[in-house]
Amino acid sequence: MLTEQEFSQAAGDAIESLYRKLAAASDEYEFDVDMNAGALSVEFEDPHERFVISPNAPVRQIWVSAHVKSYKLGWNGEAFVLDDGRTLEELIVDAIRVRMPDFSL
């Protein structure tokens, strides 16, 4: 298990990397991204919807709320992943593709 400091660094790096990629794609695909206190939000206008990606230090996971569902990603030694093996980036791309089938990072 990661120490709190290792988790903080790994989660921060993963969320920051995702933020940079989504920010670069946001104008083309018409959604807003925002970082606040280590949490990332992705907001869509029509229909209104928001995804939230945030670290949860006590359990050493990144939690994602998207499409009225919650996902908990754990560290596998290389990346934060779901039980099915999808990475954080893959999960978010899949979630956005529900709204925008041609979306890619």
Secondary structure by P-SEA (a helix, b strand, c coil): cccaaaaaaaaaaaaaaaaaaaaaacccccbbbbbcccbbbbbbcccbbbbbbbbbccccbbbbbcccbbbbbbbccccccccccccaaaaaaaaaaaccccccc
